[in-house]
Amino acid sequence: MNNIPQFDWSVNQHSQSEVVIKTIKSVEETRQALQLLQQRRVVILILDQLSVEQAQRVVDWMAGGTCAIDGQTFWVSEKTFMFVPNQVAINSKRPSPPSVSPCLKLGNKKIETRQR
């Protein structure tokens, strides 16, 4: 266990927030997006070039990473999501989803949420 590097969150506490907008073309690109989130950047992912199944996989991974750092996941549009670290405040009139990870529904353009 001693080989695991510790990430020093205090390094980024006083830096400006950064928003990264990324179009994901393959599920493998999720790792880069998770690394950006771990660096405490707001990540907006556009998933419209993925199938619904692939997009769901990316959203699940990102939502899990967001939850691990006590952040929040926001649905922006049909296949666009925003993942926000905990030190960034978001003011929205939209109600918060009851689940950590939104569920993309096949054949329907609306987003539903999974119940825990």
Backbone hydrogen bonds, N-H to C=O, Kabsch-Sander energy under -0.5 kcal/mol:
donor,donor_aa,acceptor,acceptor_aa,energy
4,I,1,M,-1.5
8,D,6,Q,-0.5
9,W,7,F,-1.0
11,V,8,D,-1.1
12,N,9,W,-1.2
13,Q,10,S,-0.8
15,S,12,N,-0.8
20,V,18,E,-0.5
20,V,42,V,-3.3
21,I,19,V,-0.5
22,K,20,V,-0.5
22,K,44,I,-3.0
24,I,22,K,-0.6
24,I,46,I,-2.2
25,K,23,T,-0.5
29,E,26,S,-1.6
30,T,27,V,-2.0
31,R,28,E,-1.0
33,A,29,E,-1.5
34,L,30,T,-2.6
35,Q,31,R,-2.0
36,L,32,Q,-1.9
37,L,33,A,-2.0
38,Q,34,L,-2.4
39,Q,35,Q,-1.3
40,R,37,L,-1.9
41,R,36,L,-1.9
42,V,18,E,-2.5
43,V,83,F,-2.5
44,I,20,V,-3.2
44,I,42,V,-0.5
45,L,43,V,-0.6
45,L,81,F,-2.9
46,I,22,K,-2.5
47,L,45,L,-0.6
47,L,79,K,-3.7
50,L,47,L,-1.9
55,A,51,S,-2.9
56,Q,52,V,-2.4
57,R,53,E,-1.9
58,V,54,Q,-2.2
59,V,55,A,-2.6
60,D,56,Q,-2.6
61,W,57,R,-2.3
62,M,58,V,-2.8
63,A,59,V,-2.9
64,G,60,D,-2.1
65,G,61,W,-2.2
66,T,62,M,-2.5
67,C,63,A,-2.5
68,A,64,G,-2.0
69,I,65,G,-0.9
69,I,66,T,-0.5
70,D,67,C,-1.8
71,G,66,T,-3.4
72,Q,84,V,-2.5
74,F,82,M,-3.2
76,V,74,F,-0.5
76,V,80,T,-2.8
77,S,80,T,-1.6
80,T,77,S,-1.9
81,F,45,L,-2.1
82,M,74,F,-3.1
83,F,43,V,-3.1
84,V,72,Q,-3.1
86,N,69,I,-0.7
88,V,85,P,-1.6
89,A,87,Q,-0.5
92,S,90,I,-0.6
103,C,112,E,-2.5
104,L,102,P,-0.5
105,K,110,K,-0.7
108,N,105,K,-1.1
112,E,103,C,-1.8
114,R,101,S,-0.8
